[in-house]
Structure formats: structure tokens, C-alpha cells
């Protein structure tokens, strides 16, 4: 038994040594909340659910990354990240059904910038979480809800985007920081001979210096693996840190060009106000206006979220959020939740 324990310990030590030589890191975030959740709903048909949920403030995930210095300023990198359902212990897949649904790519970086092959965050998603006070929250951020998770509330057509937060099968180029300016170009081939299939691509330009930041993004999504709509998306985001508060603003236009042609206009304004050394009040107002091209029928969805986020340490925070959801011809829904998030 003693010999077996020594062998196990030796194997574990060798694995750690190997990981150190390869510069491999294990990291992630685990989040869960408890609350009462209700979206806008038809009169007499409440959607209220009391639940322990995962990923409301930030989707839980585990990741592995590594890099190798190739000399001359050149570096090889890889990332593998998988979403986790903390409440049930389940794996949360991306729209392509992938286990490594958050990110999976290999890259080369250096003075020229970075080139990555695989699944990589789309610039619209990056801009979306950068310029609203609730970040990538898929439950409380009006922007994220209107981009990705509000389709079921749009009764006349498909609202929001028809593609995921990251492009699979993509090649992505990011420039180095040039005096505060950065840019991203992304291409995802259709990988299909179907006549309805199309390539997808995205470009963005960002300026960030001192308290000011702004970004402009354009996405053309074709019908391909994990993408279900032929769309053109134009998005603008900005923020300014005044010290006593940080202000955010966003405007996004989505035009669906195949199927049921429609347009979305999405607006968001928000603030993050530090009230203690470790705590901030977060507030965001977002509105989505959807219009059918044929007949001009319109409907809108409005979300107001107010919360308090308090850091117990650099890696652990607790929060409480209230959110109100209003929608054309529906009864408004109110959500209240408290949660904890830990990064490692």
C-alpha cells in the first residue's frame, strides 16, 4: 500500500512538473444564485419560477490555457474552456453542441498582434459586455438579454441575433494596441455546399485611453454551423469613468435578411456607482424595438435592472439584483435574486 501511495504521489508530481514546463493554467469562475424569476407574460399566465440557478451574473466555466515562448517575440497559445451549470453539475453546450463551448482555439501572437484558429469570441459579444454595467450577465444585463436570450419574448418574429457569442470554425486577427487603438477581424467559412449557406465575418475598431472608451462593430452572419440567420449587425458602445461613477451607452441595429425580414434597434444606458471601497450600485435601462419589414408591425421589450455588487475579496463577490421586464401587449415581470461568484 505504501509503495502504491508513493507511485501515485510521484505521478502527480511529474504531472505538475510537466504542466509547469508547458506553462499550462487552470482557471474559471463558479457562480450560483437564488431568487424568484419572472419574464413579461400574458395576463393570467404567470411565468414566475423560484429557483437556484447558475450563471445569472456570469456564466460559470472552467478553462485551460497554455503558451510557449518561440523566441523573437513570437508566442504560441491555446485555450480550451467549457461552460458549467453549477446548480446541477451539468455541462452547458454552445449552439454548435460543443463541449468546449466557451472557447477553443490555438494562436500565434507577437508584435504583429494575434492570429487565432478555432472558436473565438465574436466582437459584438465583446463590445456587448464591455459597455454595460452588468457585463456578460445573461439574466440581468438588458443588452445580453436583447442580443441572445429574448427571442422567446418576440412573438411576431425572431428578435436579437441568430448567432452565438463566439464564432466556431473561425480565423481571428487582433491588432496590437496602437496608442489606444485596437481592431479585430474575424472570418468563419460556411463549410457547406448548401445553396442557402453563407460565410460569416465581423470587424471592430476600439479606442480606449484614460477614462474614455468607444467601439464600433459590424457583423455579417450567414446561415452555417451554429448560425441560423442571415443578418447584418451594426453596434456602437461607449463608456466614460468620471470617478464618482462610470457611465455606459450602447446602440445596436440588427437586420435579418432572409426568412421573416425584420429589424431590431437596441438601446442601453447604464451606470456603475462605487458606494464603498468594495461595493458598487449597478443600474441599466435597455430597450429593444422590433419591426417587421412586411406590414410594418412593431413591438418592443424594455428591461430595467438595478443591483448591488460587493467584493468580499479580489476573487469572490456577492450581489443582489432586481429586474423589471415590460413587453408590448404583455403583463410586466419582476425578478429578484441574490448570488455569489468566485473566480479561480
VEXDREN-2710 file (C-alpha; in Angstrom, 1 decimal):
% VEXDREN-2710
k/r/px/py/pz
1/UNK/0.0/0.0/0.0
2/UNK/2.9/2.4/0.9
3/UNK/4.5/1.7/-2.5
4/UNK/1.3/2.4/-4.3
5/UNK/0.9/5.7/-2.5
6/UNK/4.4/6.6/-3.4
7/UNK/3.7/5.8/-7.1
8/UNK/0.6/7.9/-7.1
9/UNK/2.4/10.8/-5.4
10/UNK/5.3/10.5/-7.9
11/UNK/2.8/10.5/-10.9
12/UNK/1.1/13.6/-9.5
13/UNK/4.4/15.4/-9.1
14/UNK/5.5/14.5/-12.6
15/UNK/2.2/15.9/-14.0
16/UNK/2.7/19.1/-12.1
17/UNK/6.3/19.5/-13.3
18/UNK/5.1/18.8/-16.9
19/UNK/2.3/21.4/-16.6
20/UNK/4.8/24.0/-15.2
21/UNK/7.2/23.3/-18.2
22/UNK/4.3/23.8/-20.6
23/UNK/3.0/26.9/-18.7
24/UNK/-0.5/25.5/-18.5
25/UNK/-3.0/27.3/-16.4
26/UNK/-6.3/26.1/-14.9
27/UNK/-8.8/28.9/-14.2
28/UNK/-12.5/29.7/-14.3
29/UNK/-15.5/31.1/-12.5
30/UNK/-18.2/29.4/-10.5
31/UNK/-21.5/31.3/-9.8
32/UNK/-24.9/30.5/-8.4
33/UNK/-27.9/32.5/-7.3
34/UNK/-31.3/32.0/-5.5
35/UNK/-34.3/34.0/-6.5
36/UNK/-37.7/34.5/-8.0
37/UNK/-37.6/34.9/-11.8
38/UNK/-40.4/36.2/-14.0
39/UNK/-40.4/37.5/-17.6
40/UNK/-43.1/39.5/-19.2
41/UNK/-46.1/37.2/-19.8
42/UNK/-49.7/37.1/-20.9
43/UNK/-52.3/38.2/-18.5
44/UNK/-53.3/35.3/-16.2
45/UNK/-50.3/33.1/-17.3
46/UNK/-47.5/34.0/-14.8
47/UNK/-44.1/32.8/-15.7
48/UNK/-42.7/33.1/-12.2
49/UNK/-40.3/30.5/-11.0
50/UNK/-38.4/30.2/-7.7
51/UNK/-35.1/28.6/-8.3
52/UNK/-31.4/28.0/-7.6
53/UNK/-29.8/29.0/-10.8
54/UNK/-26.3/29.0/-12.4
55/UNK/-24.6/31.7/-14.4
56/UNK/-27.0/34.6/-14.0
57/UNK/-24.4/37.2/-13.3
58/UNK/-21.7/35.4/-15.3
59/UNK/-21.8/32.0/-16.9
60/UNK/-19.8/29.5/-14.8
61/UNK/-16.9/27.8/-16.7
62/UNK/-13.6/26.0/-16.4
63/UNK/-10.7/26.7/-18.6
64/UNK/-7.3/25.5/-19.6
65/UNK/-4.7/27.7/-21.3
66/UNK/-1.1/27.4/-22.2
67/UNK/1.6/29.3/-24.0
68/UNK/5.2/28.7/-25.3
69/UNK/7.8/31.4/-26.0
70/UNK/9.1/30.6/-29.5
71/UNK/11.7/33.4/-29.4
72/UNK/12.0/36.6/-31.3
73/UNK/8.8/37.9/-29.6
74/UNK/6.7/35.1/-31.1
75/UNK/4.5/33.1/-28.8
76/UNK/2.2/30.0/-29.3
77/UNK/-1.0/29.9/-27.3
78/UNK/-4.0/27.6/-26.8
79/UNK/-7.4/27.9/-24.9
80/UNK/-10.0/25.3/-24.0
81/UNK/-13.0/26.5/-22.0
82/UNK/-16.2/24.7/-21.1
83/UNK/-19.4/26.2/-19.6
84/UNK/-20.7/24.6/-16.3
85/UNK/-24.2/24.5/-14.9
86/UNK/-23.3/25.0/-11.2
87/UNK/-26.8/24.3/-9.9
88/UNK/-27.0/20.8/-11.5
89/UNK/-23.4/20.0/-12.2
90/UNK/-24.2/19.8/-15.9
91/UNK/-22.2/20.8/-19.0
92/UNK/-23.7/23.7/-20.9
93/UNK/-23.0/23.3/-24.6
94/UNK/-22.7/26.1/-27.2
95/UNK/-25.1/26.3/-30.2
96/UNK/-22.9/24.0/-32.2
97/UNK/-23.2/21.4/-29.4
98/UNK/-19.6/21.6/-28.4
99/UNK/-18.2/20.6/-25.0
100/UNK/-15.6/23.3/-25.1
101/UNK/-18.4/25.8/-25.7
102/UNK/-16.9/28.9/-24.3
103/UNK/-13.6/28.9/-26.3
104/UNK/-11.4/26.5/-28.2
105/UNK/-8.5/27.8/-30.3
106/UNK/-4.8/27.8/-31.0
107/UNK/-3.0/31.0/-31.8
108/UNK/0.3/32.8/-32.6
109/UNK/1.0/36.2/-31.1
110/UNK/3.7/38.7/-31.3
111/UNK/4.5/42.3/-32.3
112/UNK/2.1/41.9/-35.3
113/UNK/-0.8/41.2/-33.0
114/UNK/-2.6/37.8/-32.6
115/UNK/-4.0/35.2/-35.1
116/UNK/-6.3/32.5/-33.7
117/UNK/-7.9/29.5/-35.3
118/UNK/-10.9/27.8/-33.8
119/UNK/-13.8/29.0/-31.7
120/UNK/-13.2/32.6/-30.6
121/UNK/-15.4/35.4/-29.0
122/UNK/-17.3/37.4/-31.5
123/UNK/-16.5/41.2/-31.4
124/UNK/-20.2/42.0/-30.9
125/UNK/-20.3/39.9/-27.7
126/UNK/-17.0/41.6/-26.5
127/UNK/-18.5/45.1/-27.1
128/UNK/-21.8/44.0/-25.6
129/UNK/-20.3/43.0/-22.2
130/UNK/-17.8/45.8/-22.2
131/UNK/-20.2/48.7/-22.4
132/UNK/-22.9/47.8/-19.9
133/UNK/-22.6/47.7/-16.1
134/UNK/-23.8/44.1/-15.8
135/UNK/-21.2/42.8/-18.1
136/UNK/-21.9/39.4/-19.6
137/UNK/-24.9/38.6/-17.4
138/UNK/-27.4/36.7/-19.4
139/UNK/-30.1/37.2/-16.8
140/UNK/-29.7/40.8/-15.6
141/UNK/-28.0/42.7/-18.5
142/UNK/-30.6/44.2/-20.8
143/UNK/-28.0/44.2/-23.6
144/UNK/-27.2/40.5/-23.3
145/UNK/-30.9/39.6/-23.0
146/UNK/-31.8/41.5/-26.1
147/UNK/-28.8/40.2/-28.1
148/UNK/-29.2/36.5/-27.2
149/UNK/-31.9/35.4/-24.8
150/UNK/-35.0/37.5/-25.6
151/UNK/-36.1/35.7/-28.7
152/UNK/-38.9/33.8/-26.9
153/UNK/-40.5/37.1/-26.0
154/UNK/-40.6/38.4/-29.5
155/UNK/-43.9/37.0/-30.7
156/UNK/-44.1/38.3/-34.3
157/UNK/-40.6/37.2/-35.4
158/UNK/-37.1/36.2/-34.3
159/UNK/-35.6/39.0/-32.2
160/UNK/-32.0/39.5/-31.3
161/UNK/-29.1/37.8/-33.1
162/UNK/-29.2/34.4/-34.7
163/UNK/-25.5/33.6/-33.9
164/UNK/-23.7/32.6/-30.7
165/UNK/-21.3/34.6/-28.5
166/UNK/-18.4/33.1/-30.3
167/UNK/-17.8/32.1/-33.9
168/UNK/-16.9/28.5/-34.4
169/UNK/-14.6/27.4/-37.3
170/UNK/-13.2/30.9/-37.4
171/UNK/-9.9/32.7/-38.0
172/UNK/-9.5/35.8/-36.0
173/UNK/-6.9/38.6/-36.2
174/UNK/-6.4/41.2/-33.4
175/UNK/-4.0/44.1/-33.9
176/UNK/-1.6/45.3/-31.2
177/UNK/-2.5/48.3/-29.2
178/UNK/-1.5/51.4/-31.2
179/UNK/-1.8/54.4/-29.0
180/UNK/-5.1/53.2/-27.6
181/UNK/-6.5/51.9/-30.9
182/UNK/-7.1/48.2/-31.4
183/UNK/-9.0/46.4/-34.2
184/UNK/-10.4/42.9/-34.7
185/UNK/-11.2/41.0/-37.9
186/UNK/-12.9/37.6/-37.9
187/UNK/-14.0/35.2/-40.6
188/UNK/-16.0/31.9/-40.4
189/UNK/-16.4/30.0/-43.6
190/UNK/-19.8/28.3/-44.3
191/UNK/-18.1/24.9/-44.7
192/UNK/-21.1/23.7/-46.7
193/UNK/-22.3/23.4/-50.3
194/UNK/-25.9/24.1/-49.4
195/UNK/-27.2/27.0/-51.6
196/UNK/-28.7/28.7/-48.5
197/UNK/-25.4/28.6/-46.6
198/UNK/-23.2/31.7/-46.3
199/UNK/-19.9/32.8/-44.8
200/UNK/-19.8/34.9/-41.6
201/UNK/-17.4/37.7/-40.8
202/UNK/-17.0/40.5/-38.3
203/UNK/-14.8/43.6/-37.8
204/UNK/-14.5/46.0/-34.9
205/UNK/-12.4/49.1/-34.0
206/UNK/-11.9/50.3/-30.4
207/UNK/-10.3/53.3/-28.8
208/UNK/-9.6/53.2/-25.1
209/UNK/-7.4/55.7/-23.3
210/UNK/-7.8/57.1/-19.8
211/UNK/-11.4/57.3/-18.6
212/UNK/-12.9/57.1/-22.2
213/UNK/-13.6/54.1/-24.4
214/UNK/-15.6/53.6/-27.5
215/UNK/-16.1/50.7/-30.0
216/UNK/-17.8/50.2/-33.4
217/UNK/-18.6/46.7/-34.6
218/UNK/-20.1/45.2/-37.8
219/UNK/-21.1/41.6/-38.2
220/UNK/-22.4/39.8/-41.3
221/UNK/-23.7/36.4/-40.3
222/UNK/-24.5/33.7/-42.8
223/UNK/-26.5/30.5/-42.3
224/UNK/-23.9/27.9/-41.4
225/UNK/-22.9/25.6/-38.5
226/UNK/-24.5/27.0/-35.3
227/UNK/-25.8/30.1/-37.0
228/UNK/-29.4/30.2/-38.0
229/UNK/-30.0/33.6/-39.6
230/UNK/-28.7/35.7/-42.5
231/UNK/-28.1/39.0/-40.6
232/UNK/-26.3/42.3/-40.7
233/UNK/-25.5/43.9/-37.3
234/UNK/-24.0/47.3/-36.6
235/UNK/-23.2/48.1/-33.0
236/UNK/-21.7/51.1/-31.1
237/UNK/-20.7/51.2/-27.4
238/UNK/-19.0/53.8/-25.2
239/UNK/-18.1/54.4/-21.6
240/UNK/-16.6/57.2/-19.5
241/UNK/-15.3/56.8/-16.0
242/UNK/-16.0/60.1/-14.0
243/UNK/-14.5/58.6/-10.8
244/UNK/-17.7/59.0/-8.8
245/UNK/-19.5/56.9/-11.4
246/UNK/-18.9/55.1/-14.7
247/UNK/-21.4/55.8/-17.4
248/UNK/-22.2/53.3/-20.3
249/UNK/-24.1/53.7/-23.6
250/UNK/-24.9/51.3/-26.5
251/UNK/-26.8/51.3/-29.7
252/UNK/-27.2/48.2/-31.9
253/UNK/-29.1/47.7/-35.2
254/UNK/-29.9/44.1/-36.4
255/UNK/-31.3/43.5/-39.8
256/UNK/-32.5/39.9/-40.7
257/UNK/-32.3/39.5/-44.5
258/UNK/-33.8/36.0/-45.0
259/UNK/-36.9/34.3/-43.8
260/UNK/-39.1/36.8/-42.0
261/UNK/-37.3/40.0/-42.7
262/UNK/-37.3/42.3/-39.7
263/UNK/-35.2/44.9/-37.9
264/UNK/-34.2/45.4/-34.3
265/UNK/-33.0/48.6/-32.7
266/UNK/-31.5/48.0/-29.3
267/UNK/-30.6/50.8/-26.9
268/UNK/-28.9/50.7/-23.5
269/UNK/-27.7/53.3/-20.9
270/UNK/-26.3/52.4/-17.5
271/UNK/-24.1/53.4/-14.6
272/UNK/-21.8/51.8/-12.1
273/UNK/-21.5/53.8/-8.9
274/UNK/-18.9/52.8/-6.3
275/UNK/-20.5/53.5/-2.8
276/UNK/-17.9/51.8/-0.7
277/UNK/-14.3/50.6/-1.3
278/UNK/-15.6/47.1/-2.2
279/UNK/-19.2/47.7/-3.3
280/UNK/-21.0/49.3/-6.3
281/UNK/-24.5/50.0/-7.3
282/UNK/-25.3/48.9/-10.9
283/UNK/-28.2/50.2/-13.0
284/UNK/-29.1/49.6/-16.6
285/UNK/-32.0/50.5/-18.9
286/UNK/-32.4/48.7/-22.2
287/UNK/-35.0/48.7/-24.9
288/UNK/-35.4/46.5/-28.0
289/UNK/-37.7/47.7/-30.8
290/UNK/-38.6/45.1/-33.4
291/UNK/-40.2/45.9/-36.7
292/UNK/-41.4/43.6/-39.4
293/UNK/-40.4/44.7/-42.9
294/UNK/-43.7/43.4/-44.4
295/UNK/-46.7/45.3/-43.0
296/UNK/-44.6/47.3/-40.5
297/UNK/-45.9/45.6/-37.4
298/UNK/-44.0/46.7/-34.3
299/UNK/-43.3/45.6/-30.7
300/UNK/-40.9/46.5/-28.0
301/UNK/-39.2/45.0/-25.0
302/UNK/-37.9/47.0/-22.1
303/UNK/-35.7/45.8/-19.2
304/UNK/-34.6/47.8/-16.2
305/UNK/-32.1/46.2/-13.8
306/UNK/-30.8/47.6/-10.5
307/UNK/-28.3/45.8/-8.3
308/UNK/-25.6/45.9/-5.7
309/UNK/-22.3/44.0/-6.2
310/UNK/-20.0/43.6/-3.2
311/UNK/-16.5/42.1/-3.3
312/UNK/-15.5/40.0/-0.3
313/UNK/-12.1/39.6/-1.8
314/UNK/-10.3/40.0/-5.2
315/UNK/-11.9/36.8/-6.4
316/UNK/-15.2/36.5/-4.6
317/UNK/-18.2/38.8/-4.7
318/UNK/-21.9/38.6/-3.6
319/UNK/-24.7/40.5/-5.3
320/UNK/-28.4/41.3/-5.2
321/UNK/-30.4/42.4/-8.3
322/UNK/-33.9/43.5/-9.1
323/UNK/-35.1/43.5/-12.7
324/UNK/-38.3/44.5/-14.4
325/UNK/-39.3/43.3/-17.9
326/UNK/-42.0/45.0/-19.9
327/UNK/-43.2/43.9/-23.4
328/UNK/-45.8/45.1/-25.8
329/UNK/-49.3/43.7/-25.0
330/UNK/-47.9/41.6/-22.1
331/UNK/-48.0/41.9/-18.3
332/UNK/-44.7/43.0/-16.9
333/UNK/-42.5/40.6/-15.0
334/UNK/-40.2/41.2/-12.0
335/UNK/-37.2/39.2/-10.9
336/UNK/-35.2/39.4/-7.7
337/UNK/-32.1/37.3/-7.0
338/UNK/-29.1/37.1/-4.7
339/UNK/-26.0/35.2/-5.6
340/UNK/-22.3/34.6/-5.1
341/UNK/-19.5/34.4/-7.7
342/UNK/-16.0/33.0/-7.2
343/UNK/-13.1/33.2/-9.7
344/UNK/-10.1/30.9/-9.6
END
